[in-house]
């Protein structure tokens, strides 16, 4: 069976409406113009088989390096035929071509076919709850997690089932530990289960490899980057990963810390006249600014716009 994945065009509207009706969803013609207007930040993709719309997904690429995969749906008659795989492959391809190499999505504990699909693409559970919904994250080409796992292919993965304490903050935690050495990487997430609240994002990192051991924390009241160095002396370079329309402030971009030295660096951001990210049409009304440390580690802060 031949399947094409294409960006939505108005000629596909009738097929999308039929797909929505099959799933009991409501399709509004207003969506056509909305989807067209969002193309700089959001891509609506459709899967076609014999010119029939058999699947759809939305990819939001508003705040680098993150990409959210939203509302992946497949026609019931086409389950198990690789439609979801094709859509996810295209989402990853598009997002990474734009420099958004950390993808995330929400699913449910009891959706076994979806969980199996996402596992194929190395999505890891990151934010869990006692409710049905959970957030999965994928760390793609060039990301600091992917680089760590390439260097430590025999690893143990763990995820916290509730928030843990990390330098005065409460975060969700995942960890990757090399079973043959002392190397380990922990990633901490700010956010909550479900889609009501703030956009899930990386807010802390704990890294240990060889003689290097340090923690990074993004504080938000006020905005500061905390660096806690426990290993040998380390030099850190902090660079902004800011989208169009954000002006980012970093108090110090170059840091040198000796063993057991800690420092807190003021960071912040503000909107400029060029800011045109369509918050009303994203899953979260959160403006996110991210920072790359030593060209690989990523940590983020955010402001929620109510």
ZIDA-V166908 format. One record per residue. N is the residue number from 1. SS is DSSP state (hx for helix, st for strand, lp for the rest). OMEGA is omega in degrees with one decimal (none if undefined). Layout:
<<N & SS & OMEGA> <N & SS & OMEGA>>
This chain:
<<1 & lp & -179.6> <2 & lp & -180.0> <3 & lp & 173.9> <4 & st & 172.1> <5 & st & -175.5> <6 & st & 174.1> <7 & st & -176.4> <8 & lp & 169.6> <9 & lp & -175.5> <10 & hx & -179.2> <11 & hx & 178.9> <12 & hx & -172.9> <13 & hx & -178.2> <14 & hx & 178.7> <15 & hx & 177.2> <16 & hx & 178.3> <17 & hx & 178.3> <18 & hx & 177.8> <19 & hx & 178.2> <20 & hx & -179.1> <21 & hx & 178.5> <22 & hx & -177.6> <23 & hx & -179.0> <24 & lp & 178.0> <25 & lp & 178.1> <26 & lp & 176.8> <27 & lp & 177.1> <28 & lp & 176.7> <29 & lp & 178.4> <30 & hx & -178.9> <31 & hx & -176.6> <32 & hx & -179.7> <33 & hx & 177.9> <34 & hx & -179.0> <35 & hx & 178.1> <36 & hx & -175.4> <37 & hx & -173.8> <38 & lp & -167.6> <39 & lp & 178.2> <40 & lp & -174.4> <41 & lp & -175.1> <42 & st & 179.2> <43 & st & 173.2> <44 & st & -177.7> <45 & st & 176.8> <46 & st & 175.3> <47 & st & -178.3> <48 & st & 171.4> <49 & st & -175.2> <50 & lp & 178.0> <51 & lp & 177.3> <52 & st & 176.5> <53 & st & -175.6> <54 & st & 178.1> <55 & st & -179.0> <56 & st & 175.0> <57 & st & 174.5> <58 & st & 178.5> <59 & st & 178.8> <60 & st & -178.6> <61 & lp & -174.9> <62 & lp & -171.6> <63 & lp & -179.8> <64 & lp & 6.9> <65 & lp & -173.2> <66 & st & 171.5> <67 & st & 178.6> <68 & st & 175.8> <69 & st & -168.7> <70 & st & 169.3> <71 & st & 172.5> <72 & st & 179.8> <73 & st & 178.6> <74 & st & 177.8> <75 & lp & -177.2> <76 & hx & -179.7> <77 & hx & -175.0> <78 & hx & 175.5> <79 & lp & 177.4> <80 & lp & -178.1> <81 & lp & 175.3> <82 & lp & -179.2> <83 & hx & 179.1> <84 & hx & 178.0> <85 & hx & 179.9> <86 & hx & -178.9> <87 & hx & 179.0> <88 & hx & 177.8> <89 & hx & -178.8> <90 & hx & 176.6> <91 & hx & -179.5> <92 & hx & -179.9> <93 & hx & -178.3> <94 & hx & -176.1> <95 & hx & -178.6> <96 & hx & 175.5> <97 & hx & 178.7> <98 & lp & 179.0> <99 & lp & 178.5> <100 & lp & -170.1> <101 & lp & 171.7> <102 & st & -178.2> <103 & st & 176.3> <104 & st & -178.9> <105 & st & 178.2> <106 & st & 174.4> <107 & st & -177.1> <108 & st & -176.9> <109 & lp & -172.5> <110 & lp & 177.8> <111 & lp & -173.4> <112 & hx & 178.2> <113 & hx & 179.3> <114 & hx & 179.7> <115 & hx & 177.7> <116 & hx & 177.8> <117 & hx & -176.2> <118 & hx & 177.9> <119 & hx & 178.2> <120 & hx & -177.3> <121 & lp & 176.4> <122 & lp & 167.5> <123 & st & -179.8> <124 & st & 173.8> <125 & st & -175.2> <126 & st & -179.3> <127 & st & -176.4> <128 & lp & 173.7> <129 & lp & 175.8> <130 & lp & 175.8> <131 & lp & -173.5> <132 & lp & -169.7> <133 & st & 174.8> <134 & st & 177.6> <135 & st & 175.6> <136 & st & 177.5> <137 & st & 174.5> <138 & st & -177.8> <139 & st & -168.2> <140 & lp & -172.2> <141 & lp & 176.9> <142 & lp & -179.9> <143 & lp & -176.7> <144 & hx & 177.8> <145 & hx & 178.9> <146 & hx & 179.7> <147 & hx & 178.9> <148 & hx & -177.3> <149 & hx & 174.6> <150 & hx & -179.4> <151 & hx & -175.9> <152 & lp & -172.0> <153 & lp & 174.6> <154 & lp & -174.1> <155 & st & 174.1> <156 & st & 179.7> <157 & st & 175.6> <158 & st & 176.8> <159 & st & 178.5> <160 & lp & 179.1> <161 & lp & 175.2> <162 & lp & -178.7> <163 & lp & 177.6> <164 & st & 178.7> <165 & st & 178.2> <166 & st & 179.2> <167 & lp & 175.7> <168 & lp & 179.2> <169 & st & 176.2> <170 & st & -176.3> <171 & st & 165.2> <172 & st & -171.6> <173 & st & 165.6> <174 & st & -179.2> <175 & st & 175.5> <176 & st & -177.6> <177 & st & 176.2> <178 & st & -176.6> <179 & lp & -179.4> <180 & lp & -178.4> <181 & lp & 179.2> <182 & lp & -176.8> <183 & lp & 175.4> <184 & st & 179.2> <185 & st & 174.8> <186 & st & 179.7> <187 & st & -175.8> <188 & st & -174.9> <189 & st & 167.9> <190 & st & -178.9> <191 & lp & -177.8> <192 & lp & 173.4> <193 & lp & 177.8> <194 & lp & -173.1> <195 & lp & 174.9> <196 & lp & -179.3> <197 & lp & -175.4> <198 & lp & -179.6> <199 & lp & 176.8> <200 & lp & -177.4> <201 & st & 179.0> <202 & st & -177.7> <203 & st & 179.4> <204 & st & 178.4> <205 & st & 171.9> <206 & st & -171.4> <207 & st & 174.3> <208 & st & 179.7> <209 & st & -176.8> <210 & lp & -180.0> <211 & lp & -179.5> <212 & st & 176.7> <213 & st & 178.0> <214 & st & 176.3> <215 & st & 174.8> <216 & st & -179.3> <217 & st & 173.5> <218 & st & 175.9> <219 & st & -177.1> <220 & st & 176.5> <221 & lp & -1.1> <222 & lp & 179.2> <223 & st & 177.0> <224 & st & 171.8> <225 & st & 177.9> <226 & st & 177.4> <227 & st & -178.7> <228 & st & -175.3> <229 & st & -178.3> <230 & lp & -176.8> <231 & lp & 179.1> <232 & lp & 179.1> <233 & lp & -175.2> <234 & st & 173.3> <235 & st & -177.6> <236 & st & 174.9> <237 & st & -175.9> <238 & st & -179.8> <239 & st & 179.0> <240 & st & 170.6> <241 & st & -170.7> <242 & lp & 176.2> <243 & lp & 176.7> <244 & lp & 174.3> <245 & lp & 176.0> <246 & st & 173.4> <247 & st & -171.9> <248 & st & 178.7> <249 & st & 174.7> <250 & st & -176.9> <251 & lp & 178.0> <252 & lp & -179.5> <253 & lp & 178.6> <254 & st & 179.9> <255 & st & 171.7> <256 & st & -177.7> <257 & st & 175.0> <258 & lp & -179.3> <259 & lp & 178.1> <260 & lp & 175.0> <261 & lp & 179.1> <262 & st & 176.5> <263 & st & 174.5> <264 & st & -175.4> <265 & st & 178.0> <266 & st & 175.8> <267 & st & 179.5> <268 & st & 174.2> <269 & st & 176.0> <270 & st & 178.4> <271 & st & 171.9> <272 & lp & -179.8> <273 & lp & -178.5> <274 & lp & -176.7> <275 & lp & -179.9> <276 & lp & 177.9> <277 & lp & -173.9> <278 & lp & -175.6> <279 & hx & -177.4> <280 & hx & -175.5> <281 & hx & 174.6> <282 & lp & -179.6> <283 & lp & -176.8> <284 & lp & 173.9> <285 & lp & -178.0> <286 & st & 172.1> <287 & st & -173.7> <288 & st & 172.0> <289 & st & -178.2> <290 & st & -177.5> <291 & st & 176.9> <292 & st & -178.0> <293 & st & -177.0> <294 & lp & 173.6> <295 & lp & 179.8> <296 & lp & -178.1> <297 & st & -178.9> <298 & st & 178.2> <299 & st & -168.2> <300 & st & 170.9> <301 & st & -177.9> <302 & st & 173.8> <303 & st & 178.5> <304 & st & -178.9> <305 & lp & -177.5> <306 & lp & none>>
